[in-house]
Amino acid sequence: MFQNEEIRERHQTAFVTVFWQSSMFVQVLALSGLTIQVQMAPEIQVYVSLPTEQNGTTTGLCGNFNGDSGDDFTTSSGIVENSAEPFALSWSLESCEPNINPLCINMDSEIFADEHCNQLRDPHGIFSFCHSHVPYDHYYQACLSKTCHCQSGLQSCLCVALGNYAKACASVGASLGDWRAAANCKFQ
């Protein structure tokens, strides 16, 4: 839906174009150069891209877009955090209640997450081809968190998390081959 109008093929105004890029992705192109890609399956995810002219001009939850992923967790007060929780909370509105559960929902989920998210760090695994292009640390932590707190099928949550890293790799031109087959993440 865009302005209460269902997007079936293409919606265009003077400032924005919205269309289905594929059966899984809705693409939003703004006149400013902002691109928003919404992945509809297996879980809804949003990817935001800016034109290179915007390098270093942003702040907030999407980072500062300066090409240095090491300072993307800069808080609203300018402090660089090592973990996502204090970083994200620094950008929350006062009306937001922190509702972050640091523990896995059960031991089986924790074991599964530890075992399977390590694919991202394996120096000889399918994702290793991207390590020199996209640091995996934040993606690994996000994989642990997503898989650990998963309530809709551990493999599905794992595949969403691994897919985020694969998408980041693809965006810089790093080819991973058939990572879905290697990680048992085939589409149903």
C-alpha positions, 0 to 999 in steps of 0.5 A: 500500500502506498497512500492507501493505494495497493501497488500492483505494478507501478506507482509514480508521482513527481517525487517517488516511484514504487514498483515490484522489483520481483515477486519478493521485493518492492522497490521505492525510488525517490527523486532525491536518490534515496532507494528503499527495497522492501523484502517481503519474504521469508520475513519483511526486511527493509534495505535503504541506500543513498547516492554516494553524494550523501557519504558522511552526511547521515546519522542514526540507526542506519549509520553515518555512510562514511565507508567505515563500518567500525564507527556505524554504531555511533550513538546520538551523543557521538560515542562509538559503541561496540554492541547494538543495544546501547547504540539503538537505545541512544536513538530511541524516543523517550516514549519507547520502553527498552524491551530487549531480552538478552537471553535465548528463548531456550537452550536448543535455540542457543546451541543452534545459533552458536553452531550455525551462525559460525558459518559467517566466521568460517575462514574456509566457508562459503562466506569467507570470500566476502570477509575482505570486503564486508566485515562480518562481526555485526552480521554474526552478532545479529545472526546470533540474536535473530536466531536465538530469539526466533519463534518461527522456525530456527532455520528460517530465521538463520537464513534471513540473518545469513541473507543479510550478509549475502546481500551486503556482499552482493552490494559491493560485488563480492560473489558468494556462489550458491550460499543458499545451498551451502547453508541449507537455505533454499526457497520453498 
